[in-house]
Amino acid sequence: MPVTKSAGGARAPRTPRSRRRKHRLAADAGLLVVAAAFVLPLAWVVLSSVDPKADLRVRLPDSLTLDNYDKVLTPEITFTPLLNSFLLCGGGTLLTVVCSALAAYPLSRYRSRLNRPFMLTILFATSLPITAIMVPVYALFVQVDLIDTMQGTIFFFAASQLPFAIWLMKNFMDGVPKELEEAAWTDGASSFQSLLRIVLPLMGPGVAVVTVFSFVMMWGNFFVPFMLLLTPEQMPASVSINDFFGNKGTVVYGQLAAFSLLYSTPVILLYVLISRRLGGGFALGGAVKG
Amino acid sequence: MTTAPPAGPGGVVKTPRGPDLPPPARRSAPRARRGLLRALPVSPAVVLLALFMAGPIGYCAYIAFTDLQLTGQAESSFIGFDNFREAFGDERFLNAVWLTLVFTVLSSLIGQNTLGLALASLMRRASKPVRTVTGAVVITAWVLPEVVAGFLLYAFFRREGTLNAVLDFLHLPSQNWMFTLPILAVSFANVWRGTAFSMLVYSAALNEIPKEITEAAEVDGAGGWRRMWHITLPMIRRSIGTNLMLNTLQTLSVFGLIWVMTRGGPGNRSQTLPLFMYEQAFQKSMIGYGTAVALLLLVVGSLFSLVYMRLLRTEV
């Protein structure tokens, strides 16, 4: 830095500053244009949900109403699908976090010839297109009678999320120094106890990232429950939302918008919560950095 | 499960992470058993992955070579490469391949990637409130569930939708986007939904470029574009590779977004490979054929995945 300072300081101080301000204005303008384009669809859903005469266009409603929410907040339209979503994603996330934490521990703590091949396989599996295996999964589930069951879908959700969860969990666990466990070991704690009492509490933020990330991915997933569940009563919100279009007659866009917001709220809250706690742009950016 | 390694001779002496040397005398049996015990916690994950990931992939590779149909499991038989031969002679399959290519290039390579980089670099110069607002809006689009994003953009591109309202306002010709250019509409939808990821990756990458380097170039009189081309891009090339790879893999498997917006239509003019696969397997009950298409998709995905691992190889 000192090297450049002498060169920069020799110039008239006004020119760079005014140029910088011009740059900033240009950057602001550019960003605002993009933000405006991105915000239009979001504005539609928010405004339509309180508009008694909502259609497909963004516009300020003539009058505000909560009727749309009122109509949607019934057991069969909102509560059952959201409960199903919570069961599926909660179960799947729990399974994912437990399995990945257990798996990450030996991978992070012990040396073995198998670690590297295992981690490479895991990395390979993180980026396989899950969509492509849904047809064989369906065929397989039909044969072993797991089709149209919540537990089958939960197992598949967990399996599809596990590679990335193990990858993240192992990297976070590597950040916990081994020395901290050694005191516990000398006191006779088993590795399971030291994982539970020492390692996991110390990597709280890491566990939170894995949990939230798995949950958000499952919550938004449409294709998996769409393929593996058949009974309408078991459908999570991601699939049941299509019913707004299914029935003949016109789509009530206001209600669709209201439901979309209700369904999206949990993941948005989770995201805000975790990015607040971890500061700035989510550790995910760091987790996949090249 | 008391597999805790014996503490060092001095009790809490700092043993650096590494092989906790077993005395060479007692090898083989106890050691093997300890290895198994240590591997035990991995087993639930391995079982899940074997049953629900490796199993289906293996099954996929098997039924792709049969004529399995949804009705009557009994009469499926091994037919070799017939499914693949049929696919490459099938105009609708080739159409799906072409559309997948267009969709991927437009929305992932050009759209998400470039826009993400542009946003990330503009954000470094912009004022704080603008930066925060833009970031929040773009990330919200990314966090929304796929189906909701589909509905929002369905409303946006419909004939009565917002885009045409804006075009009318600007006195530009409006049209029914989902009918005239469905693949363009879904590509834009994917850009809307996926740009935040690239933006986050590039923001992290740009933050790691030492300030001295850009400042030095600035002092030497390099303009914005030249700095971008000769300094910034070469320095973040690894992130570019990673990001392109992940975006492409993600885009290859987009299903819900297109399904909600167009169902692959009108006709099959926005039917990418995942939708084609679904249609063949379930609406036409040709599971064998649909799986053959799935296998091709999986192979393409695996190739990208291998390239991605090469890019990351130093970090494992």
Chai-1 contact restraints between the chains, C-beta under 6 A:
chainA,res_idxA,chainB,res_idxB,connection_type,confidence,min_distance_angstrom,max_distance_angstrom,comment,restraint_id
A,M1,B,E212,contact,1.0,0.0,6.0,A-B,restraint_1
A,T4,B,E215,contact,1.0,0.0,6.0,A-B,restraint_2
A,T4,B,A216,contact,1.0,0.0,6.0,A-B,restraint_3
A,T4,B,V219,contact,1.0,0.0,6.0,A-B,restraint_4
A,A7,B,V219,contact,1.0,0.0,6.0,A-B,restraint_5
A,G8,B,V219,contact,1.0,0.0,6.0,A-B,restraint_6
A,H23,B,R125,contact,1.0,0.0,6.0,A-B,restraint_7
A,R24,B,R125,contact,1.0,0.0,6.0,A-B,restraint_8
A,R24,B,S127,contact,1.0,0.0,6.0,A-B,restraint_9
A,A27,B,L122,contact,1.0,0.0,6.0,A-B,restraint_10
A,A27,B,R125,contact,1.0,0.0,6.0,A-B,restraint_11
A,A27,B,A126,contact,1.0,0.0,6.0,A-B,restraint_12
A,D28,B,A126,contact,1.0,0.0,6.0,A-B,restraint_13
A,D28,B,S127,contact,1.0,0.0,6.0,A-B,restraint_14
A,D28,B,V130,contact,1.0,0.0,6.0,A-B,restraint_15
A,G30,B,L122,contact,1.0,0.0,6.0,A-B,restraint_16
A,L31,B,L122,contact,1.0,0.0,6.0,A-B,restraint_17
A,L31,B,A126,contact,1.0,0.0,6.0,A-B,restraint_18
A,L31,B,V130,contact,1.0,0.0,6.0,A-B,restraint_19
A,L31,B,T134,contact,1.0,0.0,6.0,A-B,restraint_20
A,A35,B,T134,contact,1.0,0.0,6.0,A-B,restraint_21
A,A35,B,V137,contact,1.0,0.0,6.0,A-B,restraint_22
A,F38,B,V137,contact,1.0,0.0,6.0,A-B,restraint_23
A,F38,B,V138,contact,1.0,0.0,6.0,A-B,restraint_24
A,F38,B,A141,contact,1.0,0.0,6.0,A-B,restraint_25
A,V39,B,V137,contact,1.0,0.0,6.0,A-B,restraint_26
A,L40,B,T162,contact,1.0,0.0,6.0,A-B,restraint_27
A,P41,B,L152,contact,1.0,0.0,6.0,A-B,restraint_28
A,P41,B,L153,contact,1.0,0.0,6.0,A-B,restraint_29
A,P41,B,F156,contact,1.0,0.0,6.0,A-B,restraint_30
A,W44,B,A155,contact,1.0,0.0,6.0,A-B,restraint_31
A,W44,B,T162,contact,1.0,0.0,6.0,A-B,restraint_32
A,V45,B,L152,contact,1.0,0.0,6.0,A-B,restraint_33
A,L56,B,A155,contact,1.0,0.0,6.0,A-B,restraint_34
A,L56,B,R158,contact,1.0,0.0,6.0,A-B,restraint_35
A,L56,B,E160,contact,1.0,0.0,6.0,A-B,restraint_36
A,L56,B,G161,contact,1.0,0.0,6.0,A-B,restraint_37
A,R57,B,T162,contact,1.0,0.0,6.0,A-B,restraint_38
A,R57,B,A165,contact,1.0,0.0,6.0,A-B,restraint_39
A,V58,B,T162,contact,1.0,0.0,6.0,A-B,restraint_40
A,C99,B,P44,contact,1.0,0.0,6.0,A-B,restraint_41
A,C99,B,A45,contact,1.0,0.0,6.0,A-B,restraint_42
A,L102,B,P41,contact,1.0,0.0,6.0,A-B,restraint_43
A,A103,B,V42,contact,1.0,0.0,6.0,A-B,restraint_44
A,A103,B,A45,contact,1.0,0.0,6.0,A-B,restraint_45
A,Y105,B,P41,contact,1.0,0.0,6.0,A-B,restraint_46
A,P106,B,R38,contact,1.0,0.0,6.0,A-B,restraint_47
A,P106,B,P41,contact,1.0,0.0,6.0,A-B,restraint_48
A,P106,B,V42,contact,1.0,0.0,6.0,A-B,restraint_49
A,Y110,B,R38,contact,1.0,0.0,6.0,A-B,restraint_50
A,R111,B,P19,contact,1.0,0.0,6.0,A-B,restraint_51
A,M119,B,V316,contact,1.0,0.0,6.0,A-B,restraint_52
A,L123,B,M309,contact,1.0,0.0,6.0,A-B,restraint_53
A,F124,B,S305,contact,1.0,0.0,6.0,A-B,restraint_54
A,S127,B,L249,contact,1.0,0.0,6.0,A-B,restraint_55
A,S127,B,S305,contact,1.0,0.0,6.0,A-B,restraint_56
A,S127,B,Y308,contact,1.0,0.0,6.0,A-B,restraint_57
A,L128,B,G301,contact,1.0,0.0,6.0,A-B,restraint_58
A,P129,B,L252,contact,1.0,0.0,6.0,A-B,restraint_59
A,P129,B,S253,contact,1.0,0.0,6.0,A-B,restraint_60
A,P129,B,G301,contact,1.0,0.0,6.0,A-B,restraint_61
A,T131,B,S253,contact,1.0,0.0,6.0,A-B,restraint_62
A,T131,B,F255,contact,1.0,0.0,6.0,A-B,restraint_63
A,T131,B,P274,contact,1.0,0.0,6.0,A-B,restraint_64
A,A132,B,A294,contact,1.0,0.0,6.0,A-B,restraint_65
A,A132,B,L297,contact,1.0,0.0,6.0,A-B,restraint_66
A,A132,B,L298,contact,1.0,0.0,6.0,A-B,restraint_67
A,I133,B,P56,contact,1.0,0.0,6.0,A-B,restraint_68
A,I133,B,I57,contact,1.0,0.0,6.0,A-B,restraint_69
A,I133,B,C60,contact,1.0,0.0,6.0,A-B,restraint_70
A,V135,B,A281,contact,1.0,0.0,6.0,A-B,restraint_71
A,V135,B,G290,contact,1.0,0.0,6.0,A-B,restraint_72
A,V135,B,T291,contact,1.0,0.0,6.0,A-B,restraint_73
A,V135,B,A294,contact,1.0,0.0,6.0,A-B,restraint_74
A,P136,B,P56,contact,1.0,0.0,6.0,A-B,restraint_75
A,P136,B,Y59,contact,1.0,0.0,6.0,A-B,restraint_76
A,P136,B,C60,contact,1.0,0.0,6.0,A-B,restraint_77
A,P136,B,T291,contact,1.0,0.0,6.0,A-B,restraint_78
A,V137,B,P56,contact,1.0,0.0,6.0,A-B,restraint_79
A,A139,B,I287,contact,1.0,0.0,6.0,A-B,restraint_80
A,L140,B,P56,contact,1.0,0.0,6.0,A-B,restraint_81
A,L140,B,Y59,contact,1.0,0.0,6.0,A-B,restraint_82
A,F155,B,F52,contact,1.0,0.0,6.0,A-B,restraint_83
A,F156,B,F52,contact,1.0,0.0,6.0,A-B,restraint_84
A,A158,B,L48,contact,1.0,0.0,6.0,A-B,restraint_85
A,A159,B,L48,contact,1.0,0.0,6.0,A-B,restraint_86
A,A159,B,L49,contact,1.0,0.0,6.0,A-B,restraint_87
A,A159,B,F52,contact,1.0,0.0,6.0,A-B,restraint_88
A,A159,B,M53,contact,1.0,0.0,6.0,A-B,restraint_89
A,L162,B,A45,contact,1.0,0.0,6.0,A-B,restraint_90
A,L162,B,L49,contact,1.0,0.0,6.0,A-B,restraint_91
A,K178,B,R17,contact,1.0,0.0,6.0,A-B,restraint_92
A,W185,B,A4,contact,1.0,0.0,6.0,A-B,restraint_93
A,T186,B,A7,contact,1.0,0.0,6.0,A-B,restraint_94
A,T186,B,G11,contact,1.0,0.0,6.0,A-B,restraint_95
A,S190,B,M1,contact,1.0,0.0,6.0,A-B,restraint_96
A,S190,B,T2,contact,1.0,0.0,6.0,A-B,restraint_97
A,S191,B,T3,contact,1.0,0.0,6.0,A-B,restraint_98
A,S191,B,A4,contact,1.0,0.0,6.0,A-B,restraint_99
A,F192,B,M1,contact,1.0,0.0,6.0,A-B,restraint_100
A,G220,B,P145,contact,1.0,0.0,6.0,A-B,restraint_101
A,G220,B,E146,contact,1.0,0.0,6.0,A-B,restraint_102
A,F222,B,E146,contact,1.0,0.0,6.0,A-B,restraint_103
A,F222,B,V147,contact,1.0,0.0,6.0,A-B,restraint_104
A,F222,B,G256,contact,1.0,0.0,6.0,A-B,restraint_105
A,F223,B,F255,contact,1.0,0.0,6.0,A-B,restraint_106
A,F223,B,G256,contact,1.0,0.0,6.0,A-B,restraint_107
A,S238,B,P145,contact,1.0,0.0,6.0,A-B,restraint_108
A,S238,B,V147,contact,1.0,0.0,6.0,A-B,restraint_109
A,I241,B,V147,contact,1.0,0.0,6.0,A-B,restraint_110
A,S260,B,V148,contact,1.0,0.0,6.0,A-B,restraint_111
A,S264,B,L144,contact,1.0,0.0,6.0,A-B,restraint_112
A,S264,B,V148,contact,1.0,0.0,6.0,A-B,restraint_113
A,V267,B,V143,contact,1.0,0.0,6.0,A-B,restraint_114
A,I268,B,V143,contact,1.0,0.0,6.0,A-B,restraint_115
A,Y271,B,V143,contact,1.0,0.0,6.0,A-B,restraint_116
A,G281,B,L200,contact,1.0,0.0,6.0,A-B,restraint_117
A,G281,B,S203,contact,1.0,0.0,6.0,A-B,restraint_118
A,G285,B,L200,contact,1.0,0.0,6.0,A-B,restraint_119
A,G285,B,V201,contact,1.0,0.0,6.0,A-B,restraint_120
A,G285,B,A204,contact,1.0,0.0,6.0,A-B,restraint_121
A,K289,B,A204,contact,1.0,0.0,6.0,A-B,restraint_122
A,G290,B,R238,contact,1.0,0.0,6.0,A-B,restraint_123
A,G290,B,S239,contact,1.0,0.0,6.0,A-B,restraint_124
A,G290,B,G241,contact,1.0,0.0,6.0,A-B,restraint_125
A,G290,B,T242,contact,1.0,0.0,6.0,A-B,restraint_126
A,G290,B,L311,contact,1.0,0.0,6.0,A-B,restraint_127
